[in-house]
Amino acid sequence: MPAQPKQHAIRRSTRLPLEVPILVTSLDAALEFSEECTTTLVNAHGCGLITQRSLPRDLRVRLEIVRSKRHTTARVADVVSLGGDPETWLLGLELEAPGNFWGIDYAPSDWRIEIDETPAPAASVQASPESAPAAKPVIAHRWRLTDISAGACYLEAAEPLPIGTPVLMSVRVAKAECLLDGIVRASHPQTGMGVEFTSATGDHRARAEELISRLTECREVPRVFVGRKEGALAELATFPTAPTEPADEETSDPLLGLVRMGDSLPIEGFLNDLKAQRLGQRREPRIEMSLPVELSGTDSSANPFTETVKTRNVSRCGAQLEGVHISLRPGDTVSIALADTKEDFRVAWVGASLTRLAGQIGVVAIKENTSLWDPALERAARQGHETANVRGPNSTKRK
């Protein structure tokens, strides 16, 4: 009996979160199926994609990247129901001939497949007859990781993804891969984007901290790939479109706090703050003080409101307010009046009900050079309160 080709596990090589439009067609005459899909993850051994119907395991299929006129064959290795109405399915497909079928010009080194057995007399990628010119490769965006903490990171990129985009990051360093779920909180065209890590799994933070340790120890430039989560996978991620409340990490993790405010800050201010983060500084310290202010605007039901609340702390660019009874959402614009001065702010976060932050909100000034708090800050400085009350980046987290 001739030797059977070695079976290759789909996860043997580095997985890249990458969207590739692909046509999947059944090669079994007894089962008709042909559907245009988009991959969610790819590697040298296969891919993951979402379909509108379930397929039997071990079914042979034809995969075609229509725009590049490239095709190959694969088998269905895994089938997972994603639920929903109508129901959708996540398929894991294994290429019958492993290799860089996807045509990525920046593929990981472990995509160079070595097979002990002599493979079947078929090319790993067959070109269709009409594909005389060289096929255009799938180009992976280039991302440069410049800042990272346990809760967030900043990536330099010429074409960052839009704010609110759920993403899956693959960071490869020291021959190890780390996958991190996140959501884009700040997006700066031709510059980069800030991503908040977020996941329902308990080990997510531990994975981020392990990655930071690896980056610190080996000093190797990481290879980063970012994939957009679409459709059912994005719904499964259950990412909020904006932070609902500030975790205690915002004091111990200033990068996370900055990324969460990124959409509310002008790019120059954000990048200046980012530079300060690298130096272990907080450009705008928070000062704890209780000031009665008048909060006004339009609530989440489009009804105008005015109510008196108090500050818990303030900085040159924002404040934390308590005693807020109106329903607001992150991104809403509100006005704050103090004495004879009134200025507009954007809601950065809203404390969830039934938590210690219920009735509290965080706001960021819309005008870059806000002066609303200047009299109170100057008065606090004269009284010597600033040194005692500033919560710097190295302060101990309060219980």
Residue pairs with C-beta under 8 A, 6 or more apart in sequence:
3 117
5 115
5 117
5 119
5 120
6 115
6 116
6 117
7 94
8 45
8 94
8 95
8 98
8 113
9 45
10 43
10 45
10 46
10 77
10 78
10 92
10 93
10 94
11 43
11 45
12 43
12 44
12 45
13 43
13 44
13 45
13 98
13 108
13 110
13 111
13 113
14 43
14 44
14 108
14 110
14 111
14 170
14 172
14 177
15 41
15 42
15 43
15 170
15 177
15 179
16 41
16 42
16 43
16 104
16 107
16 108
16 140
16 170
16 225
16 227
17 40
17 41
17 167
17 168
17 169
17 170
17 179
17 225
17 226
17 227
17 228
17 229
18 39
18 41
18 42
18 102
18 104
18 138
18 140
18 225
18 227
19 38
19 39
19 40
19 227
19 228
19 230
20 38
20 39
20 42
20 47
20 65
20 102
20 138
21 36
21 37
21 38
21 65
21 66
21 67
22 36
22 37
22 38
22 39
22 47
22 49
22 63
22 64
22 65
22 66
23 34
23 35
23 36
23 37
23 62
23 63
23 64
23 66
24 33
24 34
24 35
24 36
24 37
24 49
24 51
24 61
24 62
24 63
24 93
25 33
25 34
25 61
25 62
25 64
26 32
26 33
26 34
26 55
26 59
26 60
26 61
26 62
27 59
27 60
27 61
27 62
27 73
28 59
28 60
31 55
31 56
31 59
33 53
33 55
33 61
35 51
35 52
35 53
36 66
37 49
37 50
37 51
38 49
38 50
38 230
39 47
39 48
39 49
40 47
40 48
40 49
40 50
40 90
40 168
40 227
40 229
40 230
40 233
41 47
41 48
41 168
41 227
42 48
42 102
42 104
43 111
44 95
44 98
44 99
44 100
44 107
44 110
44 111
44 112
44 113
45 94
45 95
45 98
45 113
46 74
46 77
46 92
46 93
46 94
46 95
47 63
47 74
47 92
47 93
47 102
48 90
48 91
48 92
48 93
49 90
49 91
49 93
50 82
50 88
50 89
50 90
50 91
50 230
50 231
50 232
50 233
51 88
51 89
51 91
52 86
52 88
52 89
53 89
54 79
54 81
54 89
55 61
55 76
55 79
55 89
55 91
56 76
56 79
57 76
57 77
57 78
57 79
58 75
58 76
58 77
59 75
59 76
60 73
60 74
60 75
60 96
61 73
61 74
61 75
61 76
61 93
62 71
62 72
62 73
63 71
63 72
63 73
63 74
63 93
63 95
63 101
64 70
64 71
65 71
65 101
65 102
65 103
65 135
65 138
67 136
68 103
68 135
68 136
68 137
68 138
69 127
69 128
69 130
69 131
69 135
70 101
70 103
70 125
70 127
70 128
70 131
70 135
71 125
71 126
71 128
72 95
72 96
72 97
72 101
72 124
72 125
72 126
73 95
73 96
73 97
74 93
74 94
74 95
74 96
75 93
75 94
75 96
76 91
76 92
76 93
77 92
77 93
77 94
78 90
78 91
78 92
79 89
79 90
79 91
79 92
80 89
80 90
80 91
80 92
81 87
81 89
81 90
82 88
82 89
82 90
82 232
82 233
82 236
84 232
84 235
88 231
88 232
90 232
90 233
95 101
95 124
97 119
97 120
97 122
97 123
97 124
97 125
98 113
98 115
98 124
99 111
99 113
99 124
99 125
100 107
100 111
101 124
101 125
102 138
103 135
103 136
103 137
103 138
104 137
104 138
104 139
104 140
105 137
105 139
105 140
106 139
106 140
106 142
106 223
108 172
108 223
127 135
140 225
141 157
141 159
141 225
141 226
142 157
142 158
143 155
143 156
143 157
143 224
143 225
143 226
144 155
144 156
144 157
144 192
144 224
145 153
145 154
145 155
145 171
145 222
145 224
146 154
146 155
146 156
146 192
147 153
147 154
147 255
147 274
147 277
147 278
148 154
148 208
148 211
148 212
148 215
148 255
149 208
149 212
149 253
149 255
149 256
150 197
150 205
150 208
150 209
150 212
150 249
150 253
150 256
151 196
151 197
151 205
151 208
151 247
151 249
151 253
151 255
151 256
152 182
152 185
152 194
152 195
152 196
152 197
152 253
152 255
152 256
152 258
152 259
152 260
153 169
153 182
153 194
153 195
153 197
153 255
153 259
154 186
154 192
154 193
154 194
154 195
154 255
154 259
154 274
155 192
155 193
155 194
155 195
155 224
155 226
156 191
156 192
157 191
157 192
157 193
158 190
159 189
160 184
160 187
160 188
160 189
160 191
160 192
160 193
161 167
161 184
161 187
161 193
161 226
161 228
162 184
162 187
163 184
163 185
163 186
163 187
163 263
164 183
164 184
164 241
164 242
165 183
165 184
165 228
165 229
166 181
166 182
166 183
166 228
166 229
166 233
166 234
166 237
166 239
167 181
167 182
167 183
167 184
167 195
167 226
167 227
167 228
167 229
168 179
168 180
168 181
168 182
168 226
168 227
168 229
169 179
169 180
169 181
169 182
169 195
169 224
169 225
169 226
169 227
170 177
170 178
170 179
170 224
170 225
170 226
170 227
171 177
171 178
171 180
171 211
171 222
171 223
171 224
172 178
172 222
172 223
172 224
173 211
173 214
173 215
173 218
173 220
173 222
173 223
174 214
174 217
174 218
174 220
176 214
178 207
178 208
178 210
178 211
178 214
179 207
180 197
180 199
180 204
180 207
180 208
180 211
181 197
181 198
181 199
181 204
181 229
181 237
181 239
182 195
182 196
182 197
182 198
183 195
183 196
183 198
183 239
183 240
183 241
184 193
184 194
184 195
185 194
185 195
185 196
185 242
185 243
185 259
185 260
185 262
185 263
186 193
186 194
186 259
186 262
186 263
186 265
186 270
187 193
187 194
187 262
187 263
188 267
188 270
188 271
191 267
191 271
194 258
194 259
194 262
194 270
195 226
195 259
196 243
196 256
196 259
196 260
197 204
197 205
197 208
198 204
198 237
198 239
198 240
199 237
200 238
215 222
229 237
241 330
242 263
242 329
242 330
242 331
242 348
242 349
243 260
243 330
243 348
243 349
244 330
244 349
244 350
244 351
244 352
245 349
245 350
245 351
245 352
245 355
245 357
245 360
246 257
246 260
246 349
246 357
246 362
247 256
248 397
248 398
249 256
249 257
250 256
250 257
250 260
251 257
251 391
251 393
251 395
251 397
251 398
252 393
252 397
254 277
254 282
254 393
255 274
255 277
258 270
258 273
258 274
258 277
260 348
260 349
261 318
261 348
261 364
262 270
263 331
264 346
264 348
264 364
264 366
265 273
265 317
265 364
266 368
269 317
269 368
272 283
273 283
273 284
276 282
276 283
280 393
280 394
281 393
282 392
282 393
284 315
284 316
284 317
284 318
285 315
285 386
285 390
285 391
285 392
286 313
286 314
286 315
286 320
286 390
286 391
287 313
287 314
287 315
287 377
287 380
287 385
287 386
287 389
287 390
288 312
288 313
288 389
288 391
289 311
289 313
289 314
289 376
289 380
289 385
289 389
290 310
290 311
290 312
291 310
291 311
291 314
291 338
291 376
292 308
292 309
292 310
293 308
293 309
293 310
293 311
293 321
293 336
293 337
293 338
294 306
294 307
294 308
294 336
294 337
294 338
294 342
295 305
295 306
295 307
295 308
295 309
295 321
295 324
295 326
295 334
295 335
295 336
296 304
296 305
296 306
296 307
296 334
296 335
296 337
297 304
297 305
297 328
297 332
297 333
297 334
297 335
298 304
298 305
298 332
299 305
299 326
299 327
299 328
300 327
300 328
300 329
300 332
301 327
305 326
307 324
307 325
307 326
308 323
309 321
309 322
309 323
309 324
310 321
310 322
310 323
311 319
311 320
311 321
311 322
312 319
312 320
312 321
312 322
312 360
313 319
313 320
313 389
313 391
314 320
314 373
314 376
314 377
315 373
316 370
316 373
316 377
317 364
317 365
317 370
318 345
318 348
318 362
318 363
318 364
318 365
319 336
319 345
319 362
319 363
319 373
320 360
320 361
320 362
320 363
321 336
321 360
321 361
321 362
321 363
322 359
322 360
323 359
324 359
324 360
324 361
325 359
328 334
328 347
328 350
328 361
329 347
329 350
330 347
330 348
330 349
330 350
331 346
331 347
332 346
332 347
333 344
333 345
333 346
333 347
333 366
334 344
334 345
334 346
334 347
334 363
335 342
335 343
335 344
335 345
336 342
336 343
336 345
336 363
336 372
338 372
338 373
338 376
339 375
341 371
341 372
342 372
343 365
343 366
343 367
343 370
343 371
343 372
344 365
344 366
344 367
345 363
345 364
345 365
345 366
346 363
346 364
346 365
346 366
347 361
347 362
347 363
348 361
348 362
348 363
348 364
349 361
349 362
350 361
351 357
351 358
351 359
351 360
351 361
352 358
365 372
377 386
380 386
380 389
